[in-house]
Amino acid sequence: MDISKLRNSGMVIEAVFEDLKLKQQVLKDVEDVIPDSAVFASNTSALPIHQIAAASKRPEKVSQLFDLVPSLASATDVGLRQGKVVITVKDGPVSPTELNTATVAFGWPIGLATLADEVGIDVVYHVAEFLSTSFKTRMAVSGGDIKVLKEMVAAGMLGRKSGRGIFHYPQNKSSTYLENNEVLTLMERFSITPKAENTRERIQYRLFSRFVNEAVLCLQEGILVNGPVDGDVGAVFGLGFPPCLGGPFRYLDMHGSANMVSRMDEFRAIYGDQFEPCSLLMEHAKNPDKQFHKR
């Protein structure tokens, strides 16, 4: 690419692979060309934006523009700028189609198995590895093994872009996609005995509870500068959070933080400390009258 063509750009959006050194090098190269007033926006879904900006001559002009769900992102001019992303993996014998059905039924705009193929299995693996290494127990996979993803990448099963991933994508662009038998065989190799019954509701809440807890932790750590409203807007429009639930903070206000903590305590006893509720969520659970949004 001839980056000299960017010399008059007011904003440059970077979307290279999730590698810190690569992103920093792209930033340096682009900054040599673009005006001092231009904004450099990274589309990173895992790397903290301040680490990328550390290589910049103008760090105040470096931002994050996260576009994970294109259909939703095109409906709004505002991209979610958030420093943490939740990656959760099941441990029971649930097929990709069943996972899609469970997540769409809960309100997600796209099934999570399909989403992994759309994003790219190589990207999903890299993000999962980065988060589990950087955040240890908090971002540990829930009983699964990311080696499944690693082997898929090694076999060239990268998702839609390679024609096969969790599903097969025929060249005739059919809207019907069949599960990839190679992946099903791989899943058999890595399968483990479920620690509890995997009902649809349990699958949904194992995914959902950690997402919500992470949102509350973002508020607790001061990442959501403008409070719960930004967290709800960002989750719905930037991450595909079920719009019918109003966002993680609105959901907690409506259904009760105590109920969420109760579910997480149950999951924690079965699956481990990655389901430990953060202190702010615990604080709200102990006081039923405490709301994230002012009434």
MOPERA-V421729 format. One line per field, one symbol per residue. phi: phi as a letter, one per 30 degrees, with the letter a starting at -180 (. if undefined). psi: psi as a letter, one per 40 degrees, with the letter a starting at -180 (. if undefined). burial: + if it has 16 or more other C-alpha atoms within 10 Angstrom, else -. A space follows every 50 residues. Layout:
phi: ???
psi: ???
burial: ???
This chain:
phi: .ddddcdcddabccbdedbeddddddedddddcdddddcccccecbdedd ddddccdbedccbcbcbdcedddddbdccdcbdbbccbbdbcdcdeddde ddddddkddbddddeddddjdddeddddddddddcheecdddjdbddede dddddiccjedciaadccbdddhddcccdddddddddddcdbdedadcde ddeedddddddddddddddediddecieeddddddddccieeedcijddd ddddcjdddddddddddddcckddcdddddddddddbeddcdcdd
psi: hgedeedeidhhhhfiighddddddddddddediideihhhhfiedhhdd ddedeiegdeehihghgdgddddeeiehihgieiihhhhieighiddddd dddddeeieiiddddddddhddddddddddddddebddeiigeahedddd ddddeegeaddeehbdiigidefiehhiihdddddddddeiihieihgid ddddddddddddddddddddeedgdeadddddddddddeehhdeeeiddd ddddehddddddddddddddeaeeehiidddddddegdehidhh.
burial: ----------++-++--+++--++-++--++--+---++++++++++-+- -++-++-----++++++++--++-----++++++++++++++-+-++-++ ++++++++++++++++++++++++++++++++----++++++++++-+++ -++---++++---++++++---------++-++--++---+------+-+ --+++++++++++++++++---++--+++++++++++++++++-++++++ +++--+++-++-+++-++--++++++++--++-++-----++---
